[in-house]
Amino acid sequence: MSRTPLIAGNWKMHTTIDEAVTLAEAVAEASQGLSDRQVMIAPPFTALSAVAKAVAASPVLIAGQNVCWEEKGAFTGEVAPSMLKDAGCTMAIIGHSERRHIFGESDAMINKRVLGAQGAGLIPILCIGETLAEREAEKTFTVLEEQTRKGLAEVTITDPAKLVIAYEPVWAIGTGKTASKEQAQEVHAFLRKIITDLYEKNIASQIRILYGGSVNSDNVDALMAQQDVDGALVGGAALKPEAFIRIIRFQ
Ligand code: PGA
């Protein structure tokens, strides 16, 4: 089984262009020579192109924090897949809980974004996650299954490296409250079962499932030691060079 771990930094709505370049340079330097893991950063749209230039000589990958399903037209406020590629991106975060819960993005819209990204050759990182109320009502698995199936409707996969799933419990995002390693593993194994149902076994077994939600330099090693945790999607700690570099160097 070959699932190359992926450590992804989601910078959200932070950093000026200059701040982004400085942070990206630190990440690029720390990523030199790493061959057993991948590192990705998702700066705000305004800094993408400057960051892409800053990390060009390094293995660091760049992602958009969202992507439209259309290539051009009257879609004020949206960014097309080809625009992300033009700015240096190879990946796009889609369906982040902040998009779902603050901006009201539906599973149907998120599915269109996944299909659009994939069609343009970008690797989608499909985010899913239950709220605290859903977990307390014991609806975690139902919610996650629905988000996964709807988000991946009509999505075909021939190369498992070309799709990433990120499990981010909403109650763990930005709260300092991380899922325990057992909770993360339980959900990741469940998600792997769902994708095995959707795709061929040898494809599903190779799709990477990241964990996100208050990942930091203290908990990353335990999370990454779980069998089905193939990487981390990091928010707050991705803005602190020292912490993110330690996370990249998980053991
Ligand atoms: P956090 O954010 O690490 O600050 O909890 C994770 C995310 O939203 O991707």
py3Dmol code that shows the C-alpha trace and the ligand (Angstrom):
import py3Dmol

protein = """\
ATOM      1  CA  MET A   1       0.000   0.000   0.000  1.00  0.00           C
ATOM      2  CA  SER A   2       1.471   3.316  -0.973  1.00  0.00           C
ATOM      3  CA  ARG A   3      -0.128   6.377   0.504  1.00  0.00           C
ATOM      4  CA  THR A   4       2.359   9.224   0.598  1.00  0.00           C
ATOM      5  CA  PRO A   5       1.503  11.325   3.669  1.00  0.00           C
ATOM      6  CA  LEU A   6       0.343  14.843   2.893  1.00  0.00           C
ATOM      7  CA  ILE A   7       0.747  17.730   5.320  1.00  0.00           C
ATOM      8  CA  ALA A   8      -1.438  20.592   4.164  1.00  0.00           C
ATOM      9  CA  GLY A   9      -1.585  24.124   5.542  1.00  0.00           C
ATOM     10  CA  ASN A  10      -4.815  26.069   5.129  1.00  0.00           C
ATOM     11  CA  TRP A  11      -4.031  29.710   5.681  1.00  0.00           C
ATOM     12  CA  LYS A  12      -7.688  30.790   5.501  1.00  0.00           C
ATOM     13  CA  MET A  13      -8.184  34.584   5.351  1.00  0.00           C
ATOM     14  CA  HIS A  14      -4.743  35.457   6.689  1.00  0.00           C
ATOM     15  CA  THR A  15      -1.575  37.069   5.331  1.00  0.00           C
ATOM     16  CA  THR A  16      -0.737  39.957   3.077  1.00  0.00           C
ATOM     17  CA  ILE A  17       1.280  39.073  -0.004  1.00  0.00           C
ATOM     18  CA  ASP A  18       4.551  39.915   1.765  1.00  0.00           C
ATOM     19  CA  GLU A  19       3.637  37.909   4.864  1.00  0.00           C
ATOM     20  CA  ALA A  20       2.604  34.991   2.679  1.00  0.00           C
ATOM     21  CA  VAL A  21       5.899  34.969   0.806  1.00  0.00           C
ATOM     22  CA  THR A  22       7.912  35.044   4.044  1.00  0.00           C
ATOM     23  CA  LEU A  23       5.910  32.144   5.494  1.00  0.00           C
ATOM     24  CA  ALA A  24       6.078  30.189   2.233  1.00  0.00           C
ATOM     25  CA  GLU A  25       9.853  30.607   2.087  1.00  0.00           C
ATOM     26  CA  ALA A  26      10.197  29.092   5.547  1.00  0.00           C
ATOM     27  CA  VAL A  27       7.987  26.146   4.555  1.00  0.00           C
ATOM     28  CA  ALA A  28       9.910  25.676   1.301  1.00  0.00           C
ATOM     29  CA  GLU A  29      13.229  25.601   3.112  1.00  0.00           C
ATOM     30  CA  ALA A  30      11.972  23.038   5.626  1.00  0.00           C
ATOM     31  CA  SER A  31      10.585  20.866   2.843  1.00  0.00           C
ATOM     32  CA  GLN A  32      13.757  20.559   0.819  1.00  0.00           C
ATOM     33  CA  GLY A  33      14.838  16.983   0.351  1.00  0.00           C
ATOM     34  CA  LEU A  34      11.706  15.409   1.853  1.00  0.00           C
ATOM     35  CA  SER A  35      10.848  12.433  -0.317  1.00  0.00           C
ATOM     36  CA  ASP A  36       8.621  10.342   1.967  1.00  0.00           C
ATOM     37  CA  ARG A  37       5.909  12.982   2.398  1.00  0.00           C
ATOM     38  CA  GLN A  38       4.278  15.852   0.556  1.00  0.00           C
ATOM     39  CA  VAL A  39       3.756  19.382   1.798  1.00  0.00           C
ATOM     40  CA  MET A  40       1.004  21.666   0.530  1.00  0.00           C
ATOM     41  CA  ILE A  41      -0.008  25.198   1.408  1.00  0.00           C
ATOM     42  CA  ALA A  42      -3.210  27.064   0.572  1.00  0.00           C
ATOM     43  CA  PRO A  43      -2.622  30.816   0.823  1.00  0.00           C
ATOM     44  CA  PRO A  44      -5.409  33.306   0.109  1.00  0.00           C
ATOM     45  CA  PHE A  45      -6.103  33.821  -3.613  1.00  0.00           C
ATOM     46  CA  THR A  46      -4.385  37.216  -3.643  1.00  0.00           C
ATOM     47  CA  ALA A  47      -1.054  35.674  -2.619  1.00  0.00           C
ATOM     48  CA  LEU A  48      -1.132  32.516  -4.752  1.00  0.00           C
ATOM     49  CA  SER A  49       1.003  33.675  -7.582  1.00  0.00           C
ATOM     50  CA  ALA A  50       3.660  35.322  -5.390  1.00  0.00           C
ATOM     51  CA  VAL A  51       3.796  32.231  -3.164  1.00  0.00           C
ATOM     52  CA  ALA A  52       4.059  29.917  -6.169  1.00  0.00           C
ATOM     53  CA  LYS A  53       7.121  31.863  -7.315  1.00  0.00           C
ATOM     54  CA  ALA A  54       8.616  31.778  -3.819  1.00  0.00           C
ATOM     55  CA  VAL A  55       8.368  27.984  -3.552  1.00  0.00           C
ATOM     56  CA  ALA A  56       9.086  27.155  -7.204  1.00  0.00           C
ATOM     57  CA  ALA A  57      12.471  25.582  -6.458  1.00  0.00           C
ATOM     58  CA  SER A  58      11.044  23.418  -3.656  1.00  0.00           C
ATOM     59  CA  PRO A  59       8.698  20.407  -3.572  1.00  0.00           C
ATOM     60  CA  VAL A  60       5.943  22.446  -1.854  1.00  0.00           C
ATOM     61  CA  LEU A  61       2.554  22.174  -3.568  1.00  0.00           C
ATOM     62  CA  ILE A  62       0.062  25.022  -3.775  1.00  0.00           C
ATOM     63  CA  ALA A  63      -3.712  24.826  -3.458  1.00  0.00           C
ATOM     64  CA  GLY A  64      -6.628  27.189  -3.824  1.00  0.00           C
ATOM     65  CA  GLN A  65      -8.936  27.408  -0.782  1.00  0.00           C
ATOM     66  CA  ASN A  66     -11.917  26.917  -3.076  1.00  0.00           C
ATOM     67  CA  VAL A  67     -12.598  26.639  -6.793  1.00  0.00           C
ATOM     68  CA  CYS A  68     -15.518  27.284  -9.139  1.00  0.00           C
ATOM     69  CA  TRP A  69     -16.960  24.577 -11.388  1.00  0.00           C
ATOM     70  CA  GLU A  70     -17.119  26.931 -14.368  1.00  0.00           C
ATOM     71  CA  GLU A  71     -14.140  28.003 -16.447  1.00  0.00           C
ATOM     72  CA  LYS A  72     -15.246  31.583 -17.076  1.00  0.00           C
ATOM     73  CA  GLY A  73     -18.234  33.869 -17.126  1.00  0.00           C
ATOM     74  CA  ALA A  74     -20.531  35.877 -14.902  1.00  0.00           C
ATOM     75  CA  PHE A  75     -19.646  34.327 -11.531  1.00  0.00           C
ATOM     76  CA  THR A  76     -18.671  37.311  -9.389  1.00  0.00           C
ATOM     77  CA  GLY A  77     -16.416  36.365  -6.513  1.00  0.00           C
ATOM     78  CA  GLU A  78     -15.476  32.950  -7.865  1.00  0.00           C
ATOM     79  CA  VAL A  79     -12.127  31.663  -9.161  1.00  0.00           C
ATOM     80  CA  ALA A  80     -11.928  29.251 -12.105  1.00  0.00           C
ATOM     81  CA  PRO A  81      -9.870  26.038 -12.115  1.00  0.00           C
ATOM     82  CA  SER A  82      -7.692  27.349 -14.954  1.00  0.00           C
ATOM     83  CA  MET A  83      -7.054  30.551 -12.983  1.00  0.00           C
ATOM     84  CA  LEU A  84      -5.782  28.506 -10.048  1.00  0.00           C
ATOM     85  CA  LYS A  85      -3.541  26.529 -12.371  1.00  0.00           C
ATOM     86  CA  ASP A  86      -2.321  29.736 -13.967  1.00  0.00           C
ATOM     87  CA  ALA A  87      -1.391  31.001 -10.470  1.00  0.00           C
ATOM     88  CA  GLY A  88       0.612  27.832  -9.766  1.00  0.00           C
ATOM     89  CA  CYS A  89      -1.893  25.559  -8.022  1.00  0.00           C
ATOM     90  CA  THR A  90      -2.151  21.808  -8.495  1.00  0.00           C
ATOM     91  CA  MET A  91      -4.780  21.242  -5.799  1.00  0.00           C
ATOM     92  CA  ALA A  92      -7.948  22.836  -4.431  1.00  0.00           C
ATOM     93  CA  ILE A  93      -9.606  22.585  -1.020  1.00  0.00           C
ATOM     94  CA  ILE A  94     -13.340  22.060  -1.519  1.00  0.00           C
ATOM     95  CA  GLY A  95     -16.238  21.957   0.931  1.00  0.00           C
ATOM     96  CA  HIS A  96     -14.319  23.245   3.935  1.00  0.00           C
ATOM     97  CA  SER A  97     -16.606  23.496   6.951  1.00  0.00           C
ATOM     98  CA  GLU A  98     -16.356  27.291   6.862  1.00  0.00           C
ATOM     99  CA  ARG A  99     -17.669  27.232   3.275  1.00  0.00           C
ATOM    100  CA  ARG A 100     -20.467  24.907   4.326  1.00  0.00           C
ATOM    101  CA  HIS A 101     -21.479  26.599   7.556  1.00  0.00           C
ATOM    102  CA  ILE A 102     -20.678  30.302   7.088  1.00  0.00           C
ATOM    103  CA  PHE A 103     -21.351  30.578   3.362  1.00  0.00           C
ATOM    104  CA  GLY A 104     -24.043  27.938   3.011  1.00  0.00           C
ATOM    105  CA  GLU A 105     -22.412  25.723   0.405  1.00  0.00           C
ATOM    106  CA  SER A 106     -24.452  22.574  -0.172  1.00  0.00           C
ATOM    107  CA  ASP A 107     -23.303  19.052  -0.930  1.00  0.00           C
ATOM    108  CA  ALA A 108     -24.614  19.552  -4.485  1.00  0.00           C
ATOM    109  CA  MET A 109     -22.527  22.695  -4.990  1.00  0.00           C
ATOM    110  CA  ILE A 110     -19.490  21.068  -3.432  1.00  0.00           C
ATOM    111  CA  ASN A 111     -19.903  18.120  -5.797  1.00  0.00           C
ATOM    112  CA  LYS A 112     -19.910  20.515  -8.769  1.00  0.00           C
ATOM    113  CA  ARG A 113     -16.694  22.044  -7.496  1.00  0.00           C
ATOM    114  CA  VAL A 114     -15.063  18.615  -7.133  1.00  0.00           C
ATOM    115  CA  LEU A 115     -16.071  17.679 -10.671  1.00  0.00           C
ATOM    116  CA  GLY A 116     -14.897  21.037 -12.037  1.00  0.00           C
ATOM    117  CA  ALA A 117     -11.532  20.814 -10.313  1.00  0.00           C
ATOM    118  CA  GLN A 118     -11.004  17.249 -11.430  1.00  0.00           C
ATOM    119  CA  GLY A 119     -12.042  18.017 -15.001  1.00  0.00           C
ATOM    120  CA  ALA A 120      -9.397  20.727 -15.146  1.00  0.00           C
ATOM    121  CA  GLY A 121      -6.692  18.475 -13.718  1.00  0.00           C
ATOM    122  CA  LEU A 122      -6.594  19.926 -10.209  1.00  0.00           C
ATOM    123  CA  ILE A 123      -6.527  17.509  -7.272  1.00  0.00           C
ATOM    124  CA  PRO A 124      -9.617  18.127  -5.124  1.00  0.00           C
ATOM    125  CA  ILE A 125      -9.318  17.911  -1.344  1.00  0.00           C
ATOM    126  CA  LEU A 126     -12.906  17.176  -0.369  1.00  0.00           C
ATOM    127  CA  CYS A 127     -13.571  18.219   3.243  1.00  0.00           C
ATOM    128  CA  ILE A 128     -16.272  16.619   5.323  1.00  0.00           C
ATOM    129  CA  GLY A 129     -17.097  16.712   9.013  1.00  0.00           C
ATOM    130  CA  GLU A 130     -19.845  16.524  11.586  1.00  0.00           C
ATOM    131  CA  THR A 131     -20.899  19.296  13.954  1.00  0.00           C
ATOM    132  CA  LEU A 132     -20.872  18.858  17.721  1.00  0.00           C
ATOM    133  CA  ALA A 133     -24.677  18.569  17.768  1.00  0.00           C
ATOM    134  CA  GLU A 134     -24.503  15.838  15.131  1.00  0.00           C
ATOM    135  CA  ARG A 135     -21.858  13.936  17.082  1.00  0.00           C
ATOM    136  CA  GLU A 136     -23.825  14.211  20.309  1.00  0.00           C
ATOM    137  CA  ALA A 137     -26.955  12.991  18.530  1.00  0.00           C
ATOM    138  CA  GLU A 138     -24.905   9.981  17.317  1.00  0.00           C
ATOM    139  CA  LYS A 139     -25.313  11.058  13.723  1.00  0.00           C
ATOM    140  CA  THR A 140     -21.591  11.263  12.949  1.00  0.00           C
ATOM    141  CA  PHE A 141     -21.438   8.309  10.590  1.00  0.00           C
ATOM    142  CA  THR A 142     -24.701   9.112   8.810  1.00  0.00           C
ATOM    143  CA  VAL A 143     -23.608  12.700   8.194  1.00  0.00           C
ATOM    144  CA  LEU A 144     -20.150  11.703   6.997  1.00  0.00           C
ATOM    145  CA  GLU A 145     -21.491   9.030   4.688  1.00  0.00           C
ATOM    146  CA  GLU A 146     -23.945  11.463   3.145  1.00  0.00           C
ATOM    147  CA  GLN A 147     -21.333  14.191   2.674  1.00  0.00           C
ATOM    148  CA  THR A 148     -18.935  11.693   1.117  1.00  0.00           C
ATOM    149  CA  ARG A 149     -21.414  10.068  -1.248  1.00  0.00           C
ATOM    150  CA  LYS A 150     -22.953  13.379  -2.336  1.00  0.00           C
ATOM    151  CA  GLY A 151     -19.607  15.118  -2.639  1.00  0.00           C
ATOM    152  CA  LEU A 152     -18.273  12.326  -4.833  1.00  0.00           C
ATOM    153  CA  ALA A 153     -21.413  11.788  -6.959  1.00  0.00           C
ATOM    154  CA  GLU A 154     -20.423  11.083 -10.582  1.00  0.00           C
ATOM    155  CA  VAL A 155     -16.742  11.395  -9.648  1.00  0.00           C
ATOM    156  CA  THR A 156     -14.658   8.684 -11.286  1.00  0.00           C
ATOM    157  CA  ILE A 157     -11.140   7.924 -10.105  1.00  0.00           C
ATOM    158  CA  THR A 158      -8.497   6.103 -12.068  1.00  0.00           C
ATOM    159  CA  ASP A 159      -5.483   7.488 -10.215  1.00  0.00           C
ATOM    160  CA  PRO A 160      -5.860   7.405  -6.407  1.00  0.00           C
ATOM    161  CA  ALA A 161      -3.277  10.167  -6.029  1.00  0.00           C
ATOM    162  CA  LYS A 162      -5.692  12.548  -7.763  1.00  0.00           C
ATOM    163  CA  LEU A 163      -8.284  12.779  -5.000  1.00  0.00           C
ATOM    164  CA  VAL A 164      -7.842  13.563  -1.313  1.00  0.00           C
ATOM    165  CA  ILE A 165     -10.451  13.453   1.431  1.00  0.00           C
ATOM    166  CA  ALA A 166     -10.117  15.497   4.606  1.00  0.00           C
ATOM    167  CA  TYR A 167     -12.048  14.580   7.718  1.00  0.00           C
ATOM    168  CA  GLU A 168     -12.459  17.704   9.814  1.00  0.00           C
ATOM    169  CA  PRO A 169     -14.876  17.457  12.718  1.00  0.00           C
ATOM    170  CA  VAL A 170     -16.427  20.924  12.896  1.00  0.00           C
ATOM    171  CA  TRP A 171     -16.150  20.937  16.697  1.00  0.00           C
ATOM    172  CA  ALA A 172     -12.384  20.503  16.429  1.00  0.00           C
ATOM    173  CA  ILE A 173     -11.677  23.304  13.958  1.00  0.00           C
ATOM    174  CA  GLY A 174      -9.978  26.278  15.550  1.00  0.00           C
ATOM    175  CA  THR A 175     -11.178  25.215  18.997  1.00  0.00           C
ATOM    176  CA  GLY A 176      -8.001  23.637  20.330  1.00  0.00           C
ATOM    177  CA  LYS A 177     -10.128  20.530  20.881  1.00  0.00           C
ATOM    178  CA  THR A 178      -8.755  17.804  18.661  1.00  0.00           C
ATOM    179  CA  ALA A 179     -10.347  14.443  17.967  1.00  0.00           C
ATOM    180  CA  SER A 180      -8.556  11.714  19.889  1.00  0.00           C
ATOM    181  CA  LYS A 181      -6.379   9.449  17.802  1.00  0.00           C
ATOM    182  CA  GLU A 182      -8.940   6.686  18.355  1.00  0.00           C
ATOM    183  CA  GLN A 183     -11.825   8.890  17.193  1.00  0.00           C
ATOM    184  CA  ALA A 184      -9.858   9.902  14.090  1.00  0.00           C
ATOM    185  CA  GLN A 185      -8.895   6.328  13.240  1.00  0.00           C
ATOM    186  CA  GLU A 186     -12.464   5.101  13.738  1.00  0.00           C
ATOM    187  CA  VAL A 187     -13.832   7.673  11.300  1.00  0.00           C
ATOM    188  CA  HIS A 188     -11.025   7.236   8.771  1.00  0.00           C
ATOM    189  CA  ALA A 189     -11.543   3.469   8.677  1.00  0.00           C
ATOM    190  CA  PHE A 190     -15.271   4.069   8.179  1.00  0.00           C
ATOM    191  CA  LEU A 191     -14.568   6.504   5.343  1.00  0.00           C
ATOM    192  CA  ARG A 192     -12.237   4.020   3.710  1.00  0.00           C
ATOM    193  CA  LYS A 193     -15.114   1.513   3.730  1.00  0.00           C
ATOM    194  CA  ILE A 194     -17.398   4.002   1.992  1.00  0.00           C
ATOM    195  CA  ILE A 195     -14.873   4.767  -0.716  1.00  0.00           C
ATOM    196  CA  THR A 196     -14.225   1.051  -1.135  1.00  0.00           C
ATOM    197  CA  ASP A 197     -17.914   0.747  -1.839  1.00  0.00           C
ATOM    198  CA  LEU A 198     -17.711   3.581  -4.403  1.00  0.00           C
ATOM    199  CA  TYR A 199     -14.456   2.642  -6.126  1.00  0.00           C
ATOM    200  CA  GLU A 200     -12.348  -0.403  -6.792  1.00  0.00           C
ATOM    201  CA  LYS A 201     -10.655  -1.776  -3.714  1.00  0.00           C
ATOM    202  CA  ASN A 202      -7.116  -1.133  -4.914  1.00  0.00           C
ATOM    203  CA  ILE A 203      -8.047   2.500  -5.655  1.00  0.00           C
ATOM    204  CA  ALA A 204      -9.858   3.068  -2.350  1.00  0.00           C
ATOM    205  CA  SER A 205      -7.005   1.562  -0.386  1.00  0.00           C
ATOM    206  CA  GLN A 206      -4.667   4.162  -1.871  1.00  0.00           C
ATOM    207  CA  ILE A 207      -6.769   7.309  -1.513  1.00  0.00           C
ATOM    208  CA  ARG A 208      -5.398   9.612   1.130  1.00  0.00           C
ATOM    209  CA  ILE A 209      -7.630  10.636   4.014  1.00  0.00           C
ATOM    210  CA  LEU A 210      -6.321  13.623   5.993  1.00  0.00           C
ATOM    211  CA  TYR A 211      -7.366  14.587   9.494  1.00  0.00           C
ATOM    212  CA  GLY A 212      -7.971  18.250  10.311  1.00  0.00           C
ATOM    213  CA  GLY A 213      -9.043  20.124  13.429  1.00  0.00           C
ATOM    214  CA  SER A 214      -6.599  21.642  15.898  1.00  0.00           C
ATOM    215  CA  VAL A 215      -3.633  19.630  14.638  1.00  0.00           C
ATOM    216  CA  ASN A 216      -0.493  20.964  16.296  1.00  0.00           C
ATOM    217  CA  SER A 217       3.112  20.050  16.950  1.00  0.00           C
ATOM    218  CA  ASP A 218       2.147  18.112  20.099  1.00  0.00           C
ATOM    219  CA  ASN A 219      -0.585  15.869  18.696  1.00  0.00           C
ATOM    220  CA  VAL A 220       0.578  15.306  15.110  1.00  0.00           C
ATOM    221  CA  ASP A 221       2.764  12.257  15.794  1.00  0.00           C
ATOM    222  CA  ALA A 222      -0.015  10.322  17.536  1.00  0.00           C
ATOM    223  CA  LEU A 223      -2.550  11.181  14.830  1.00  0.00           C
ATOM    224  CA  MET A 224      -0.166  10.280  11.999  1.00  0.00           C
ATOM    225  CA  ALA A 225       0.598   6.945  13.661  1.00  0.00           C
ATOM    226  CA  GLN A 226      -2.982   5.805  13.012  1.00  0.00           C
ATOM    227  CA  GLN A 227      -3.304   3.313  10.212  1.00  0.00           C
ATOM    228  CA  ASP A 228      -5.844   5.246   8.143  1.00  0.00           C
ATOM    229  CA  VAL A 229      -4.654   8.780   8.880  1.00  0.00           C
ATOM    230  CA  ASP A 230      -2.671   9.754   5.796  1.00  0.00           C
ATOM    231  CA  GLY A 231      -1.961  13.360   6.521  1.00  0.00           C
ATOM    232  CA  ALA A 232      -3.140  16.524   8.211  1.00  0.00           C
ATOM    233  CA  LEU A 233      -5.015  19.623   7.148  1.00  0.00           C
ATOM    234  CA  VAL A 234      -3.718  22.317   9.449  1.00  0.00           C
ATOM    235  CA  GLY A 235      -5.235  25.758  10.045  1.00  0.00           C
ATOM    236  CA  GLY A 236      -3.982  27.871  12.952  1.00  0.00           C
ATOM    237  CA  ALA A 237      -0.665  26.066  13.378  1.00  0.00           C
ATOM    238  CA  ALA A 238       0.080  26.448   9.651  1.00  0.00           C
ATOM    239  CA  LEU A 239       0.524  30.189  10.202  1.00  0.00           C
ATOM    240  CA  LYS A 240       3.323  29.656  12.731  1.00  0.00           C
ATOM    241  CA  PRO A 241       6.486  28.589  10.891  1.00  0.00           C
ATOM    242  CA  GLU A 242       7.992  26.757  13.863  1.00  0.00           C
ATOM    243  CA  ALA A 243       4.841  24.758  14.576  1.00  0.00           C
ATOM    244  CA  PHE A 244       4.146  23.930  10.934  1.00  0.00           C
ATOM    245  CA  ILE A 245       7.719  22.825  10.339  1.00  0.00           C
ATOM    246  CA  ARG A 246       7.475  20.491  13.329  1.00  0.00           C
ATOM    247  CA  ILE A 247       4.206  19.131  11.905  1.00  0.00           C
ATOM    248  CA  ILE A 248       5.876  18.543   8.518  1.00  0.00           C
ATOM    249  CA  ARG A 249       8.543  16.608  10.385  1.00  0.00           C
ATOM    250  CA  PHE A 250       6.050  14.314  12.137  1.00  0.00           C
ATOM    251  CA  GLN A 251       7.519  11.007  13.188  1.00  0.00           C
TER     252      GLN A 251
END
"""
ligand_1 = """\
9
PGA
P -7.397 24.428 12.734
O -8.120 24.487 11.297
O -6.145 23.616 12.537
O -7.127 25.858 13.089
O -8.343 23.767 13.662
C -8.161 23.360 10.470
C -8.922 23.676 9.220
O -9.908 24.413 9.280
O -8.563 23.192 8.122
"""
view = py3Dmol.view(width=600, height=400)
view.addModel(protein, "pdb")
view.setStyle({"model": 0}, {"cartoon": {"style": "trace"}})
view.addModel(ligand_1, "xyz")
view.setStyle({"model": 1}, {"stick": {}})
view.zoomTo()
view.show()
